[in-house]
Amino acid sequence: MQLTPDDHIWWQFGLLRLNSTILFTWAVMGLLTVGSRLVTRRLQTGTRVPPVQHLLEVVVFLIEQQLDEISPHRPKGLLPFVGSLFLFIAICNLLAAVPGFEPPTGSLSTTAALALCVFLAVPIYGINAIGIKRYVGNYLRPTPFMLPFNIMGEFSRTLALSVRLFGNVMSGTMIGAILLIIAPLIVPILMQLLGLLTGMVQAYIFAILSAVYISAGMEVTAPTESTFTEGGHTHG
């Protein structure tokens, strides 16, 4: 039994190899690219819009609604970034129901790459929103001695993002394969439906946590010393 799609090699020449992770990642990216082109090439603004456009608008609206709840001052570009993460993970997990398809999210290399994108996005959005001085200053609060712990926290949550998604997708695939051997009729179908639901939930969680981390990086942490009033004037 193959634990991850990395183990399935389609082509190899020396150190170069094409495994299922790379192959199906390209397939999903191609599907999203072609699909977005087909959906958006004939957008209409009237009262009668195509069903596909209506579905797209609903998806975008729901993502925007979630982002507005997390970050009221949502920066430019956050919607495309978080939305792309959600759609890529969701499509990968949904296509797991297709025979022969091995979801790239079942590979730790894929989930680590997605988490690394979030890791890099946090300082990019944060510095753009509040400036590099105040962003770096957040790592020194409430005391400069917290600097190494705050840095470790950045790496640990990136690791948690990648491992959580990888573990859930891989375990679901393994359980489905085991049940298919033991009880090849009804049980695997039910587990497959449960796996699809779990996959969508994991895509939602990954996207929401990414937005939360980015939003947190754009906030300025207040100093621990409270302000006090002396002689009618407020001092920091």
N, C-alpha and C positions, 0 to 999 in steps of 0.2 A: 504494500500500500504506500503510495506516495504522500508524504506529509505536506508538501507545498508544491506549487506549480514550478518552482525552481528545479525540481528533480526531473522534470520531463523535458528532455533535450530533443529538439526537432532537427537541429543542424549544428555541426561543429567543424571548425577548421582551425587547428592549432589551439590558440588561446581564445579564439572567437567562438562564441556559441549562441545559439538562439533557443531559449527555453520557452515554456508556456507563459511564464510571467511577462516576458518582453512581447511575445507574439500577441497575446490577448490584451495587453495594455495598448499596443498599437491599434488593435481592432476596436477597442472601446473609444479611443481618441478619434479614430476615423469615423466611427458611428456618430459620435457627438458633433464632430465637425460638419459632416454631411447633413445630419439631422437639423442642426441649427441653421445651416444655409437654406435648406428646403423650407423650414418653418418661417424664417424671417424674410425671405425674398419677396413675398407678396402680402405684407402686413396691411391691414385695412383699419381705418379709423371710424367707420360708420357703425350703425347699430347692428348690422348683420356681419358677423365675422366668422371665419372658418372655425370648425370645432378644434382643430389643432392649435390655432392661435389663441382661442379661448382657454385651452388647457395650459398653454405656455404662460398666459397672463395670470392665471390662478397660481401657478407655481412661483412666478416672480413675486406676486403680491404676498403670498404666504412667507416667502423668504424675507422680503422687505419688512413685513410685520414683526417677524421674530427679531430681526436686526435692530429695529427701532426700539423694541422693548429692552434689548441688551445695551445698545449704545444710542441714546437720544440724539447725540451729535455725530451721526454716522458719517465717516469721512468718504471722500470720493474714491471709488474703486473697491470698497469693501464688499459690495453686493456681487460684482463679478467674481471676486476671489473666493468668497465663501460659497457662493452659488455653484461655482465650478467644482469645488471640493465635494459638495453634496451630490451633484449630478454624477460625477465620476464614480464615487463610491456606491451610490444607489444603483447605477446601471450595472456596475461590476457584480454587485450582490444579486440583482434581479436576474441577470443572465446566467447565474449559477444553476438555474432551473433548466437551462438548455443542455441536452446531452452532449458531452464532449467539451463543454466550455469549462475552463478552470479559472475561477475568479482571481485576478491579480492581487486583490486585497487579502488573499490567503497566503501571500508571500510577505515575509518580514521586510524584505528590501523595498517593496512598494509602500507599505504603511510607514516605514521609516522615512522614505522620501517625501511622503505627504506631510508627516509631522515636521520634517526639516523645513518644508515650505512655510509652515505656520511659525516655526522658530525664527525664521528670517523675517517674516512679515511683521512680527510683534515690534521689533525696534524700528523697522521702516515706517510703519504707520505711527508709532509713538513719537519718533523724532520729528516726523512731518507735522504732527499735531501740536506738540508742546515744546519742541526744540531739544537739541541734544543735551544742553546743560541741565534742564529740569528732568529730562528722561533719565540721564545717568544719576542725577541726584536721588531719584527714587530708590536706587540700589543702596544708598547710604542711610536710609531711614528705617527704623527710628534711630539707629545709631550706626556709625561707620563700621562697627564690628560685625554688623549683619551682612556686609558686602559678600563674603564667600558663601553664606547661606542663601542669600537671594539669588546668586548666580547658580548655585546648585539647584535651587528651585526651578529655574528656567530649564535646565537640562532634564530634571526629573519629570516635569510635566510633559516635555517633548517625548521622553521615553515612554511615559504612561499612555500618551495618545497612540503611539505606534503599536505598542504591545497589546493594548485593549482591542483595537480593531483587528489586528492579526489573530489574536487568540480566539475571538468570537467567530470569525469567519472560518478559520482552520478547524476549530472544534465542531462547528456545524457540518462541515464537509465530511469530517471523519465519522461522526455519528450517523450521518445519512448513508455512508458507504457500508458501515457495519450492519445497520438495520437492513440494508438491501440484501446482504448475504444471509442474515438470520431469518427475516420475514419479508420476502420479496414482493408482497402484494400491497396491503393497505397501509401499513405502518410507515414505509418510506415516503408515501405520498403526503401523509399528514406531517411528517417531519420536514418535508420539502417546503410545504406551505408555512410551517413555523419558521423555517430557515429564511424564507423570503421576508417575513415580517420582521425577524430579528435583524436581517440585513438592512432594511429600511430604517429601523431604529438606530442601528450603529452609524449609518450615514448621517442621520439627524444629530446624534450625540457628537460625532466628530466635528460637524460643521458648527454646531452651537458652541462647543468648547473652544474652537478656533476663534470664533467671534468674541467670546468672553475674554480670552487671553489677549487678543488685539485691543479690545476696548480697555482692559485694565492697563495696558501699556501706554494708553493715551491720557490716563488720568494723572493728576499731580497729587501725590500723597501729602496730606497736611502735616506740618510739624507736630511733634508730640507735645511741645510746650504750648499751653493755652495762652491766649491773649489776655491782657489784664488792663484795667482802666486806672489811670492815675491823673488826678487833676483835670478830669473831663476829657483827656486825650487817650486814645487807644494805642498801645504799643504792642508789637509782635513779640 
